[in-house]
Amino acid sequence: MRIDKWLASVNVIKRRTVASDMVKSGVVFINGLKAKASKNVAIGDRVTIEYLKGAKNYKVLDIPKTKTIPKTKKDEYVKEIL
């Protein structure tokens, strides 16, 4: 699954257009490398988003099969790393 779709479908970012803009502006990294919108994520990847107030790190636990998942199931797909 593409990084911009994954960020939106697991509720890390609210809308896919915002996720795409973040990827294009170069603030999203996968395993330490700057991500492109077409980059696919895999289970075990580490995704970093650099916000103005600091970076947030996430670990990919699973890839959703549907476009969106319920917010209650977010913990099955992504884990925030401190």
C-alpha positions, -999 to +999 in steps of 0.1 A: +000+000+000+013+035-009+025+056+020-001+083+015-029+058+014-016+040+045-012+072+066-049+081+058-064+046+062-049+039+096-059+073+109-024+088+114-034+117+092-071+126+087-072+130+049-053+115+020-048+148+003-030+161+035-009+130+036+001+134-001+010+171+005+032+161+035+050+134+015+055+159-014+069+185+010+095+160+023+085+156+060+076+119+058+104+093+060+103+055+057+132+037+075+152+069+076+148+077+039+127+105+025+095+089+011+079+095-022+041+092-026+045+060-047+066+043-021+050+012-006+050+004+031+056-031+044+051-047+078+079-037+101+087-004+084+094+026+106+076+058+094+087+092+107+068+124+103+086+156+111+062+182+125+073+217+134+072+208+171+091+176+167+091+142+150+067+114+156+077+078+148+054+049+139+059+012+133+038-005+107+022-036+123-002-045+095-015-033+061-053-027+060-073-045+034-100-018+032-098+019+024-103+029+060-104+012+094-123+021+125-104+043+149-108+017+176-087-008+156-058+017+149-036-002+175-037-033+153-021-015+123+002+011+138+023+016+169+037+050+180+073+047+190+086+072+216 
